[in-house]
Amino acid sequence: MTVTLADVAARAQVSPATVSRVLNGNYPVAASTRERVLRAVDELDYVLNGPASALAAATSDLVGILVNDIADPFFGIMASAIQAEIGGTGGGRAGGERLAVVCNTGGSPERELTYLTLLQRQRAAAVVLTGGAVENVPHAAAVTAKLRKLAEAGTRVVLCGRPPVADTDAVALTFDNRGGAHRLTEHLIGLGHRRLGYIAGPEERTTTRHRLEGHRAALASAGIEEDPRWTVYGRYDRRSGYEATLELLRREPALTAIVAANDSVALGACAALREAGLRIPEDVSVAGFDDLPFSVDAVPSLTTVRLPLAEAGARAGRIAMGREEPPPGGVAAVRGELMVRGSSGVPRA
């Protein structure tokens, strides 16, 4: 049943006029009253009418792109490709243009939900969520509920590099993180490495778990017993790679290879190894993941797994705009390609 402005007024125990003033922001309202009204809006999941131009149609010309960190090339590349497909030819009512809004969550589950709510209230034509999901049951349930409501209102929802969300109409383009990580570690084992340290991302992220599972599966297939001391968790950034590598060297100075959660982490690992007087790859091999633009220019260039971030983003954008049919079953796996470069080599004796 549709929630009305009168329902919000009743819940907040104010007049409909007061609710309107709070939502429009065009009249002074006491702070306590404003807080009560906004709480009622959230509790009832009230959807504002949005811009006047949206009232005549199911959706507006707004498209939301949710990213973890726009400064991270992983997300920046996808967001740019998505936006390129959105502008100019999407069939919007003002000459075909769509307004793409990039929503930077900073990795905050609460902010992710806030942006989804705001996009729902604005009757967004489409929403694209990029990158891994947070593995938290209450948060996952809340996201599922939001995505359902968006779809019910006519919003197309596409997940790019994110696992499918059950019981929703969201289309998912998933990255084969397990397979890519398995091939990467398998390559290092094939060179002769047996003492491999692993720098993982944040524990609560699906991307972290899937890549670590692929690494562990490769070790198991080769009959190598994993030492839990050789895995360190951190953020997906250079500083985390630097700090984690120093910790790994403290725990096991005889490591001959380090597998990093992504290329930014791998760069930090390289810096820490050089500071410790170790050569790459003569003393310690290093491998990353994603094949970000700087990877080939690192010295030595990084062995990594190339994810087609721009291609996946462009496809997500076309699906979001209705210019490409969704994959069968609404889910498509995007495979990564192993890129063997100078940072990996035969281990020292």
N, C-alpha and C positions, 0 to 999 in steps of 0.2 A: 504494500500500500504506500502511496506517495505521501511523504511527510510535507506538511504545509507550514507556512509562516505562522499560522495560528497555533499549530501544534508546538512550535518552538516557544511561542509566547506563553502558552499554558505551562510548559515545563519550567520555564524561567520565572514564571509568576510576574510577568510584565505585560504591557499592552502590545499588540502587533505593531503599532507605530514605533514603540521603543526598539523592538527587534529590528525594524527597518532602518532606524537611525544608526544602530550599532553596526549593521552590515554595510550600510552605505557610507558610514564615516563622515556624514555631512552635518552632524549636529552634536553638541557636547552631551556626553552621558557619563554619569558617575562611574568611577572605576569598578566598584563592586557590582554595579548593575551590568556593566559591559562584560565582566568576567562570567557572571551568571548566564548571560545570553550566549556567549561563546561556548560555555560548557554544555548548554542545552543543544546547541547546533552540533557539537561533536557527538554527544550521546545519541541523538536522533539521526545522525548522519544526514543532516539536511543539506540538500543541493540547491545552491543559489541559482537564480535564473541566468546569471552571467550577463555578458554584453547584450544590448538590445538586439543586435543583428543575429544573435544565436536563438532568439525566441521563436523565430519563424522556421527553424530547422532543428533536427535532432542534435546536431553538433555544431561547434564553432569552427573557425579556421586555425585553431591553436593545436599544436602538436608538442607534447612533452617528451624530452629525452632525459632519462635519469642516468647519471653517472656517479661513480664513487669519488673520483678526483679528476677534474678536467685537466689539471696540470700533468697528469700521468699520461704519457703517449698512448698507452694501451686504450684508455677511454677516449682521449682526444681524437685518435684516428677513427674510431668507430663513430663518435658523435659527428665528426666532420662529414663522413660518408653518408650517414643517415640524413643529415641536414641538406646535403647536396641533392638528394632524391626527393626531398619534401618541397623545396622552393620552386615556384614557377609553373609546374605542370600538374599540380595535384587536383585541379578542378575546384578550387576555392571560389567563393562567390565574388571576390574582389579581383577578378582578372586571372584567377588560377593560382594565386600565391597562398602559401601557408606560412603561419608564423611559428617557427621552431623555437622552443624555450628549453635551454639546457639547465637541468636541475642538479646541482652539485650536492650530493648527500653527505660527503665527507666520511662515508662509511657508517653513518649513524642510522640504525634501524628506525628510530623515532622520526628522523627527518624524512626518510623514505616514505613512511606512511603519511606524513604531513603533505608532501608533494603530491602523492596520489590523491589525497583528499582535495587539495586545491585544484588539481587538474579535473577531477570529477565535477567540482562546483563550476568550473569554467566550460563544461561540456566539451572537453577536448576531442578533436576528431580522431586522434590516435595518441597512444603512449608507447614508447619503446624503453624497456628496462635493459641496461647493459651490465655485463659482468656477473660474477658469482653472487649467490644468495646467502643470507645469514641463516645458519642452522640453529634456529631457536623455535620451538614448537608454537608458543603463543604468537610470536611475530609472523611465522609462516601462515598461521590461521588468519591473522589480521590482513596480511597481504592478499591471501586468497579471496577473502570477503571483498576487499577493495576492487580486485580485478573483476570479480563477478559483477559488481555494481557498475563498473565502467562499461563492461560489455553489454549489460542490460540497457544502458543509456545510449548505445550505438557507437561507443568508442572502440576502435580497433586496438588490440593490445598485442605487442610483439616482444618477445624476450630474445636478446642477442647475446650469446655467450653465457646463457643462464639456463639452469635445468628447467624442464617443464613444470608447470604448476597444475596439479590434478584438479579436476572438477571445475575448470574454467575454459573459456574459449580462446585463451592466449596461445598464439603461435610461438614455438620455441625453435631457435637456431642454436643448437648446443655445440660447444667446443669439445672435441675428444681429448680432454685433459689426461685421462687415464692412459689412453693409447699412446699419446705423445710422450708422456713421462716414461712409459715402459720402454719405448724405442730409444729414448735418450740414455737411460741407465743401461739398457742392453748394449748400446754402442760402447759405453765406457767399460763395461765388463768384458766385452769382446776384445778390447785393447789390452786387457790383463789386470784391470783394477779390481781389488778385493776389499780395500778399506776406503769406503765412500762416505763422506759426510753429506748431510742433507740440510739445507736451510729452507724451512717451510714458511708459508705465510701465516696470517692470523688463524688460530685454531677453529674459529666459528664459521669460516667461509667454505662454501662447497668447492670452490676452485682449489683451495688448499688441500682438502681431504682427497679429492679426486687425483690430483697430481702426486700426492704422497702415496696413494694406493697403487698407482701405476709404477712408481719407483720400487715399492716394496714387493710388488708382484714380480718385477724383473729380478730382484735379488733372490726371491724364493725359487724362481725358475732355474737360476744358476746354482742353486744349492748353497747360497751365501746366507749365513745367519745374521740377521740384523741386530746391531747393537743399539739399544735405545739411546745411549749416550751420544750417538753420532747424528742425532736429529735435534735441531734447535728451531723453535718457532719465533716469528717476528713479523714485522710489517713488510709490505711490498715496496720497500724503498732502498736506496743505496746505503744509507746509514745502518739500516738493519742488517744488510749483508756484511758490512764491515764489522759490526759488533759481534754478529753470530760467528763469523769466521775466526775471530780472535778466541771466542769461547770454544769452538771446535778444536782449534790447535792446542788450547790448554788441556782439553779432555783427552785428545789423542794426537800427539805431534806426528805420528807416523801415517796420517791420512795421505792418500795419493790422489784423491779426486774430491771435488766439492760440487754437488748438484744444487743449483739455486732455484728458488721458487719462480723467479722471473729474471729478465735481463738486467733490470735496475739493481736487484739484489746481487746478481752476479758481478756487476761492476764494483760494488762495495767489497765483495769477496776478493776480487783481484787486487784492490788497493791494500787490503789487510795483509794479503800474502806477500806483496812486494815489500811492505813495511817490515814484515817478519824476515826478510832476506831470502824469500823463496821465489823460484822462477816458475813461470807459466809457459808451457805445460811440463817443462823438464822435471820439476819437483812435484808440482801439484796441478792436475788438470782442473779446469772450471767449465761448467756448462750452465746455460740459462734456459729461458723459455719465453716465447712470444715472437722473437726476431724483430724487436723494435728497431727503428731506423739507425740508431747509434751502434747497434751490435756489430755490424760489419766494419765499422771504423775504430772499434776498440783495438788495443794493441796488447796481445794478439787478438784478432777478431774472434768473436764468441761462437763456440759450438752451441746450438740452440734448437728449439722447435719453432718453425715458422707457422703462426696462425694467420690466416687470410683476413685480418681485421677489417681492412677497407672493403673487401668484397662482401664479407658478412654484413657489415654495416649498411652497405648499399642495398643489399637484398632485403634487409630488415626494413629499410626506408620504403622500398617499392611495395612490399607487402602491407606496410602500415597505410600507404596511400591507395591501396587497392589496385595497383598497376601490375602486380604479379600474384599468381595464385599461391596460396599457402601450400607447403609440402603435404603429401599424403599423411593423414593422421595428425596433422598440425605440428609435427616434429621433424627436424632434419639435423643430422649430425655433421659437423664441420671438422674435417680431419686436418691435423697439423703435419707439416713436412720436416723431417730431420735435416738440419743444416750443419754439416760437419766442417769445422773451421779450425783455426790455429790454436785455440785455447785448450784443445784436448789432444792427448798423445799417450804413448806407451809409458807405463809407470816406471819410476826408478827402481832399481834392484833393491 
